């Protein structure tokens, strides 16, 4: 997985590098090394991220759009 592919996956699933590090229970420095191309993304991580991104792309059409701009207004 290239740094660009990793960045694309994070953008699609709307995660920051910090969120990915939290999800994987690793230090942010490892995720940053992947994003900088210093360290390769492990195969299982690559497969998991690509699956997550694919799911997010496929389910996007089902995202509720009627809530856009709505607020909570206490009575």
C-alpha positions in Angstrom: 0.0 0.0 0.0 1.5 3.3 -1.0 1.2 6.4 1.2 -1.3 7.8 -1.4 -3.4 4.7 -1.1 -3.4 4.9 2.7 -4.3 8.6 2.6 -7.2 7.8 0.2 -8.5 5.1 2.5 -8.4 7.4 5.5 -10.2 10.1 3.5 -12.9 7.7 2.4 -13.6 6.4 5.9 -13.2 9.9 7.3 -10.4 9.0 9.8 -7.4 10.9 10.8 -4.0 9.2 11.3 -4.7 9.5 15.1 -8.0 7.7 14.7 -6.3 4.9 12.8 -3.6 4.6 15.5 -6.3 4.5 18.1 -8.2 1.8 16.2 -5.0 -0.3 15.8 -3.9 0.4 19.3 -0.5 1.5 18.0 1.6 4.7 18.4 0.9 7.5 15.9 4.5 7.4 14.9 3.9 4.1 13.1 1.0 5.4 11.1 3.0 8.5 10.2 5.8 6.3 9.0 3.4 4.5 6.7 2.0 7.8 5.4 5.6 9.0 4.8 6.5 5.8 3.0 9.3 5.0 5.6 7.7 1.8 6.7 5.4 -0.5 4.7 1.8 -1.1 5.8 1.5 -4.7 7.0 -0.6 -6.9 4.7 -3.4 -7.6 7.2 -3.7 -3.8 7.9 -3.8 -3.1 4.2 -6.5 -5.6 3.6 -8.6 -4.4 6.5 -8.3 -0.7 5.5 -9.2 -1.4 1.8 -12.2 -3.4 3.0 -13.3 -0.6 5.3 -12.9 2.0 2.5 -14.8 -0.2 0.0 -17.6 -0.7 2.5 -17.8 3.1 3.1 -17.9 3.8 -0.6 -20.7 1.3 -1.2 -22.8 2.4 1.8 -22.5 6.1 1.1 -25.6 6.1 -1.0 -27.6 5.0 2.1 -26.3 7.8 4.3 -29.2 9.9 5.6 -29.2 13.2 3.8 -32.3 14.7 5.5 -30.3 15.7 8.5 -28.0 18.1 6.7 -28.0 21.4 8.5 -30.4 20.3 11.2 -29.8 21.3 14.8 -31.1 20.3 18.2 -33.5 22.9 19.5 -34.4 22.5 23.2 -38.0 23.3 24.0 
